[in-house]
């Protein structure tokens, strides 16, 4: 009969195609299932990492935090250091300044000043120069301890020169002291430097020339 005839080759191909499509639509056994995340559960990327400074906000006692204690200790050390430096500066005693010297001898220098022509007629010039020499050596860090006095020895208006004596107290028999602390170069150098730094009022050119001062014993 017609219903019992075997299927033809074309019909077998169609059946195999249909069976293959059905197999592809069937999920494989053991396949990974995607489970949707709940909206309430945070994603791994949304978890805030722990701050490295969170330990500083830890309470030590009461409302005092760790960073407050560290800051207080640091400020305390600064205050202690500054206070120590101030106390050291106040209590430090310079032994050289407080040393009592035996100035039993005198040392006298003569210094001759050449007066510029425009200053010869200045009546107050001898007095101003005497005060100036006294101030120079009285305020000198090197010679103020030894300076005694300054006075006029000779004033020659026709030669435009004025000579002063400079009196110093020195230790007796101390050759090294006279060589290094009371040398002519030091005494004259202090005077020249002072006139170069600040001119004399009313006679600004005095002491500026190379032959303005002559120092001798």
PAZAPA-4460 file (N, C-alpha, C; in steps of 0.05 Angstrom, whole numbers, plus 32768, in hexadecimal, padded with zeros to 4 digits):
% residues 217
    n_x    n_y    n_z   ca_x   ca_y   ca_z    c_x    c_y    c_z   seq   type   mol
   8011   7FE8   8000   8000   8000   8000   8012   8019   8000     1      X     A
   8004   802F   7FFA   8013   8048   7FF7   801D   8051   8012     2      X     A
   800D   804C   8029   8016   8056   8043   802D   8046   804D     3      X     A
   8033   802E   8043   8048   801E   804E   8062   8021   803F     4      X     A
   8064   8033   802B   807C   8034   801C   8092   8043   802C     5      X     A
   80AA   803B   8028   80C0   8048   8037   80C4   8065   802D     6      X     A
   80CD   8077   803F   80D1   8093   8037   80E8   8095   8023     7      X     A
   80E4   80A9   8012   80F8   80AD   7FFD   8111   80BB   800A     8      X     A
   8126   80BE   7FFA   813F   80CA   8004   813B   80E7   800A     9      X     A
   812A   80F6   7FFC   8126   8113   8001   8117   8117   801B    10      X     A
   8104   8104   8020   80F6   8107   8039   8108   8101   8051    11      X     A
   811B   80EF   804E   812D   80EA   8064   813F   8102   806A    12      X     A
   8147   8111   8056   8157   8129   805A   8147   813E   8069    13      X     A
   812E   8142   8062   811D   8156   8070   811A   814F   808D    14      X     A
   8116   8135   8093   8112   812C   80AF   812C   8131   80BF    15      X     A
   8143   812C   80B3   815C   8130   80C2   8161   814E   80C8    16      X     A
   8159   815F   80B6   815C   817C   80BA   814A   8185   80D0    17      X     A
   8132   817B   80D1   811F   8183   80E6   8129   8179   8101    18      X     A
   8133   8161   8103   813D   8157   811D   8155   8167   8127    19      X     A
   8166   8170   8114   817D   817F   811C   8175   819A   8128    20      X     A
   8161   81A7   811C   8158   81C1   8126   814C   81BE   8142    21      X     A
   813E   81A8   8147   8132   81A4   8161   8148   81A0   8176    22      X     A
   815E   8191   816E   8174   818D   8181   8182   81A7   8189    23      X     A
   8185   81BA   8175   8192   81D3   817B   8182   81E5   818E    24      X     A
   8168   81E3   818D   8157   81F3   819E   8156   81E9   81BB    25      X     A
   815D   81CF   81BF   815D   81C4   81D9   8176   81CC   81E9    26      X     A
   8174   81D7   8201   818C   81DF   8210   819D   81C7   8217    27      X     A
   81B7   81CB   8216   81C9   81B6   821E   81C7   81B0   823B    28      X     A
   81CC   8197   8241   81CB   818E   825D   81E4   819A   826C    29      X     A
   81E0   81A7   8282   81F6   81B2   8292   81FD   81CE   8289    30      X     A
   81ED   81DB   8279   81F3   81F6   826F   81F2   820A   8286    31      X     A
   8202   8220   8284   8203   8235   8299   81EA   8245   8298    32      X     A
   81DD   8249   82AE   81C6   8259   82B0   81CD   8275   82BB    33      X     A
   81C2   828A   82AF   81C8   82A5   82B7   81B4   82AD   82CC    34      X     A
   81BD   82B3   82E4   81AB   82BA   82FA   81AD   82D9   82FD    35      X     A
   8197   82E7   82FA   8198   8304   82FC   819E   830C   8319    36      X     A
   81AE   8322   831C   81B5   832C   8336   819E   833C   8341    37      X     A
   819B   833A   835B   8186   834A   8368   818E   8367   8369    38      X     A
   817B   8378   8367   8181   8395   8367   818C   839E   8382    39      X     A
   8185   838F   8398   818F   8396   83B2   81AB   838D   83B7    40      X     A
   81B5   8379   83A9   81D0   836F   83AD   81E4   8381   839E    41      X     A
   81F8   838C   83AC   820B   839E   839E   821E   838E   838C    42      X     A
   8224   839A   8376   8238   838E   8364   8253   8390   8370    43      X     A
   8265   837D   8368   8280   837E   8373   828E   8399   836F    44      X     A
   8289   83A6   8358   8296   83BF   8352   828C   83D6   8363    45      X     A
   8274   83D2   836E   8268   83E7   837E   8271   83E7   839B    46      X     A
   827F   83D3   83A4   8288   83D1   83C0   829F   83E4   83C4    47      X     A
   829C   83F6   83D8   82B0   840B   83DD   82C9   83FE   83EA    48      X     A
   82E1   8403   83DF   82F9   83F8   83EC   82FE   8406   8406    49      X     A
   830C   83FA   8419   8312   8405   8433   8328   841A   8431    50      X     A
   8323   8432   843B   8337   8448   8439   834E   8442   844B    51      X     A
   8367   8448   8441   837F   8443   8452   8380   8456   846A    52      X     A
   8370   846C   8469   8370   8480   847F   835A   847A   8493    53      X     A
   834B   8465   848E   8335   8460   84A1   833F   845A   84BD    54      X     A
   8357   844F   84BF   8361   8449   84DA   8366   8462   84EB    55      X     A
   836B   8479   84DD   8370   8492   84EB   8356   849D   84F8    56      X     A
   833F   8494   84EE   8326   849E   84F9   831C   848C   850F    57      X     A
   832D   8479   8518   8325   8468   852E   8325   8477   8548    58      X     A
   8311   8474   8558   830F   8481   8572   8321   8473   8586    59      X     A
   8332   8484   8593   8343   8479   85A8   8334   8478   85C3    60      X     A
   8329   848F   85CB   8319   8490   85E3   8306   84A8   85DF    61      X     A
   82ED   84A5   85E7   82DA   84BA   85E3   82D7   84C3   85C6    62      X     A
   82DA   84DD   85C1   82D8   84E7   85A6   82F4   84EC   859A    63      X     A
   8308   84E4   85A9   8324   84E8   859F   832B   84D3   858B    64      X     A
   8333   84DC   8573   833A   84C9   855E   8358   84C7   855C    65      X     A
   8360   84B2   854D   837D   84AD   854B   838C   84C4   853E    66      X     A
   8380   84D0   8529   838F   84E6   851B   8391   84FE   852E    67      X     A
   837E   8502   8540   8381   8519   8553   8398   8514   8566    68      X     A
   839B   84FC   856F   83B2   84F6   8581   83CC   84F9   8574    69      X     A
   83CF   84F0   855A   83E8   84F3   854C   83EE   8511   8547    70      X     A
   83DA   8521   8540   83DF   853D   853C   83E8   854B   8555    71      X     A
   83DB   8544   856C   83E2   8550   8586   83FF   854A   858D    72      X     A
   8407   8531   8589   8423   8529   858F   8437   8539   857E    73      X     A
   8431   853B   8564   8442   8549   8552   8445   8567   8559    74      X     A
   842F   8574   8560   8430   8590   8568   843F   8593   8582    75      X     A
   843B   8580   8594   8449   8581   85AE   8467   8580   85AA    76      X     A
   8471   856F   8598   848D   856D   8593   8498   8587   8588    77      X     A
   8489   8594   8576   8492   85AD   856A   8495   85C3   8580    78      X     A
   8481   85C4   8592   8481   85D8   85A7   8499   85D3   85BA    79      X     A
   849F   85BA   85C0   84B5   85B4   85D2   84D0   85BC   85C5    80      X     A
   84D3   85B7   85AB   84EC   85BE   859D   84F0   85DC   859C    81      X     A
   84DA   85EB   8595   84DC   8608   8594   84E3   8614   85AF    82      X     A
   84D5   8609   85C4   84DA   8613   85DF   84F7   860D   85E8    83      X     A
   8502   85F6   85E1   851D   85EF   85E8   8531   8602   85DB    84      X     A
   852C   8608   85C1   853E   861A   85B3   853E   8636   85BF    85      X     A
   8526   8640   85C6   8524   865A   85D2   8532   865B   85ED    86      X     A
   852F   8647   85FE   853C   8646   8618   855A   8645   8615    87      X     A
   8563   8635   8601   8580   8633   85FC   858C   864E   85F4    88      X     A
   857D   865C   85E2   8588   8676   85DA   8589   868B   85F0    89      X     A
   8576   8689   8603   8575   869C   8619   858B   8696   862E    90      X     A
   858F   867C   8633   85A1   8674   8649   85BE   8671   863F    91      X     A
   85C3   8671   8625   85DE   866D   861B   85EF   8686   8622    92      X     A
   8607   8681   862C   8619   8696   8634   8633   8693   8624    93      X     A
   8639   86A8   8616   8652   86A9   8607   8669   86AF   861A    94      X     A
   867A   869B   861E   8690   869E   8631   86A4   86B4   8628    95      X     A
   86A8   86B7   860D   86BA   86CB   8603   86B1   86E7   860A    96      X     A
   8696   86EC   8608   868C   8707   860E   868E   870D   862B    97      X     A
   868A   86F9   863C   868A   86FE   8659   86A6   86FB   8666    98      X     A
   86BA   86F5   8655   86D5   86F3   8660   86DF   870E   8669    99      X     A
   86EA   870E   8681   86F6   8727   868C   8713   8729   8683   100      X     A
   8719   873E   8673   8733   8741   8669   8743   8754   867A   101      X     A
   875C   874F   867C   876F   8760   868B   877B   8774   8678   102      X     A
   876E   878A   8673   8777   879E   8660   8789   87B3   866F   103      X     A
   87A0   87A9   8676   87B2   87BA   8687   87C4   87CC   8677   104      X     A
   87C4   87C9   865C   87D5   87DA   864C   87C4   87EA   8638   105      X     A
   87D0   87FE   862D   87C2   8810   861A   87D0   880E   85FF   106      X     A
   87BF   8810   85EA   87CA   8810   85CF   87BD   8828   85C1   107      X     A
   87CF   8839   85B5   87C5   8852   85A9   87CD   8852   858B   108      X     A
   87B9   8858   857B   87BD   885C   855E   87B7   8879   8557   109      X     A
   87C6   8883   8543   87C0   889D   8538   87B4   8899   851C   110      X     A
   879E   88A6   8517   8792   88A4   84FC   878F   88C1   84F1   111      X     A
   879A   88C5   84D9   8798   88DE   84CC   8783   88DD   84B6   112      X     A
   8772   88F1   84B6   875D   88F2   84A2   8762   890A   8490   113      X     A
   8761   8905   8476   8763   891B   8462   8748   8926   845C   114      X     A
   8745   8940   8461   872B   894D   845E   8727   8957   8442   115      X     A
   8712   8951   8434   870D   895C   8419   870A   897A   841B   116      X     A
   8710   8987   8404   8710   89A5   8404   86F4   89B0   840B   117      X     A
   86E0   89A3   8402   86C5   89AE   8407   86BC   89AB   8424   118      X     A
   86CD   899C   8434   86C5   8998   8450   86D7   89A7   8464   119      X     A
   86EC   89B5   8459   86FF   89C2   846B   86F3   89D7   847C   120      X     A
   86E0   89E6   8471   86D4   89FD   847F   86BD   89F4   8491   121      X     A
   86B7   89DA   8492   86A2   89D0   84A4   86AB   89D2   84C1   122      X     A
   869E   89E3   84D0   86A6   89E8   84EC   86A0   89D0   84FE   123      X     A
   868B   89C2   84F9   8683   89AB   8509   8692   8991   8502   124      X     A
   86A3   8993   84EE   86B0   897A   84E4   86C1   896C   84FA   125      X     A
   86D2   897A   8509   86E2   896C   851E   86D0   895E   8533   126      X     A
   86BB   896B   853B   86AA   895E   854F   869B   8946   8543   127      X     A
   8692   8949   852A   8684   8933   851D   8696   891B   8519   128      X     A
   86AF   8920   8512   86C2   890A   850E   86C9   88FC   8528   129      X     A
   86CC   890C   853E   86D1   8900   8558   86BB   88ED   8560   130      X     A
   86A2   88F6   855C   868B   88E5   8563   8689   88CD   8551   131      X     A
   8690   88D1   8538   868F   88BB   8525   86A3   88A5   852C   132      X     A
   86BC   88AD   8532   86D0   8899   8539   86C9   888B   8553   133      X     A
   86BE   8899   8566   86B6   888C   857F   86A0   8878   857A   134      X     A
   868C   887F   8569   8676   886C   8563   8680   8854   8554   135      X     A
   8693   8858   8541   869D   8842   8531   86AA   882C   8542   136      X     A
   86BB   8834   8554   86CA   8820   8564   86BA   8816   857D   137      X     A
   86A7   8826   8586   8697   881E   859D   8683   8809   8595   138      X     A
   867B   8809   857B   8667   87F5   8571   8674   87DF   8562   139      X     A
   868E   87DE   8560   869C   87C9   8551   869B   87AF   8560   140      X     A
   8691   8798   8554   8691   877F   8562   86AD   8775   856A   141      X     A
   86C1   877E   855B   86DC   8774   8560   86EB   8785   8575   142      X     A
   86E6   879F   8574   86F7   87B1   8584   86E8   87C1   859A   143      X     A
   86CE   87BE   859C   86BF   87CE   85AF   86C7   87C8   85CC   144      X     A
   86D0   87AF   85D2   86D8   87A8   85ED   86F2   87B5   85F5   145      X     A
   8702   87BD   85E1   871C   87C8   85E7   871E   87E6   85E2   146      X     A
   870B   87F2   85D5   870C   880E   85CE   8708   881F   85E7   147      X     A
   8719   8834   85E9   8717   8846   8600   870E   8862   85F9   148      X     A
   871C   886E   85E5   8714   888A   85DF   8720   8892   85C4   149      X     A
   8715   88A8   85B9   871F   88B4   85A0   8720   88D2   85A4   150      X     A
   8736   88DF   859D   8738   88FC   85A0   874A   8909   858B   151      X     A
   8747   8923   8588   8756   8932   8574   8772   8937   857E   152      X     A
   8786   8931   856D   87A2   8937   8573   87AB   8950   8564   153      X     A
   87A3   8953   854B   87AC   8969   853B   8798   896F   8525   154      X     A
   8793   8989   8520   8781   8991   850B   878E   89A7   84FB   155      X     A
   8795   89A2   84E2   87A2   89B5   84D1   8790   89BB   84B9   156      X     A
   8784   89D3   84BB   8772   89DB   84A5   8781   89E0   848B   157      X     A
   879A   89EB   848D   87A8   89F1   8475   87B0   89D8   8466   158      X     A
   87B5   89C2   8474   87BC   89A9   8467   87A4   8997   8463   159      X     A
   878D   899F   846D   8774   8990   846B   8777   8974   8477   160      X     A
   8783   8973   848F   8786   8959   849C   877E   895D   84BA   161      X     A
   8775   8947   84C5   876E   8946   84E1   8777   892B   84EC   162      X     A
   8785   892C   8503   8790   8914   850E   8783   890E   8529   163      X     A
   877C   88F4   852C   876F   88EB   8545   8780   88D5   8552   164      X     A
   877D   88D3   856C   878A   88BC   857A   8773   88A9   8581   165      X     A
   8778   888F   857F   8766   887A   8586   8772   886A   859C   166      X     A
   8765   886A   85B3   876F   885C   85CB   8760   8842   85CF   167      X     A
   8770   882C   85D4   8765   8812   85D9   8772   8806   85F1   168      X     A
   8764   87F6   8601   876F   87E7   8617   8775   87CB   860E   169      X     A
   878D   87C1   8613   8796   87A7   8609   87A3   8798   8620   170      X     A
   87A3   877D   861E   87B2   876D   8632   87D0   8771   8630   171      X     A
   87DD   8772   8645   87FA   8776   8645   8809   875D   863E   172      X     A
   881E   8760   862D   882F   8749   8626   8822   8734   8615   173      X     A
   880C   873A   8607   87FF   8726   85F6   8804   872E   85D9   174      X     A
   8819   8722   85CE   8821   8729   85B3   880D   871F   859E   175      X     A
   8801   8707   85A3   87EE   86FD   8590   87D5   870E   858F   176      X     A
   87CD   8719   85A6   87B6   872B   85A6   87BC   8744   8595   177      X     A
   87D3   8750   8599   87DA   8768   8589   87DC   8762   856C   178      X     A
   87E4   874A   8565   87E8   8743   8549   87CE   873E   853A   179      X     A
   87BB   8731   8548   87A2   872A   853A   878A   873B   8541   180      X     A
   8788   8744   855A   8771   8753   8563   8775   8771   8563   181      X     A
   878D   877A   8563   8792   8797   8564   87A6   87A0   854F   182      X     A
   87A4   8794   8537   87B6   879B   8522   87AD   87B5   8514   183      X     A
   87C0   87C2   8507   87BA   87DB   84F9   87A6   87D6   84E2   184      X     A
   87A8   87BF   84D5   8796   87B9   84BF   877A   87B7   84C9   185      X     A
   8776   87AA   84E0   875B   87A7   84EA   874F   87C2   84F3   186      X     A
   875E   87D2   8502   8755   87EC   850C   874E   87FE   84F4   187      X     A
   875F   8800   84E1   875A   8812   84CA   8744   8807   84B8   188      X     A
   8743   87EC   84B4   872E   87E0   84A3   8712   87E5   84AE   189      X     A
   870E   87E4   84C8   86F4   87EA   84D4   86EC   8807   84CE   190      X     A
   86FE   8819   84D0   86F8   8836   84CB   86F1   883B   84AE   191      X     A
   8701   8830   849C   86FC   8834   847F   86E1   8828   8477   192      X     A
   86DB   8810   8481   86C2   8803   8479   86AA   8813   8483   193      X     A
   86AD   881F   849B   8697   882F   84A6   8691   8847   8495   194      X     A
   86A6   8855   848C   86A2   886D   847B   8698   8866   845F   195      X     A
   869F   884F   8455   8694   8846   843B   8677   883F   843D   196      X     A
   866F   8834   8454   8653   882C   8458   8641   8844   845D   197      X     A
   864B   8858   846B   863B   886F   8473   864C   8888   8473   198      X     A
   8647   889A   8461   8657   88B3   845F   8650   88C6   8476   199      X     A
   8662   88D9   847A   865F   88ED   848F   864C   8903   8485   200      X     A
   8637   8909   8494   8625   891F   848B   8633   893A   8489   201      X     A
   862F   8947   8472   863D   8960   846D   8658   895E   8460   202      X     A
   8663   8945   845F   867C   8940   8452   867C   8924   8447   203      X     A
   866C   891F   8432   8667   8905   8428   867F   88F8   841B   204      X     A
   8692   8907   8411   86AA   88FC   8404   86C0   88F4   8417   205      X     A
   86BE   88FB   8430   86D3   88F5   8444   86D5   88D6   8448   206      X     A
   86ED   88CC   8446   86F2   88B0   844A   86EE   889E   8432   207      X     A
   86E8   88A9   841B   86E3   8899   8404   86FC   8894   83F3   208      X     A
   870F   88A6   83F5   8728   88A3   83E5   873B   8890   83F2   209      X     A
   874E   8885   83E2   8762   8872   83ED   8775   887F   8400   210      X     A
   8779   8899   83FF   878C   88A7   8411   877D   88B7   8427   211      X     A
   8764   88B0   842C   8754   88BF   8440   875D   88BA   845C   212      X     A
   8767   88A1   8462   876F   889A   847D   878C   8891   847E   213      X     A
   879A   8898   8493   87B5   888F   8497   87B7   8887   84B5   214      X     A
   87BD   886E   84BA   87BF   8864   84D6   87DB   885D   84DC   215      X     A
   87E4   8865   84F4   87FF   885E   84FD   87FF   885E   851C   216      X     A
   8814   8852   8527   8816   8850   8544   8826   8867   854F   217      X     A
***
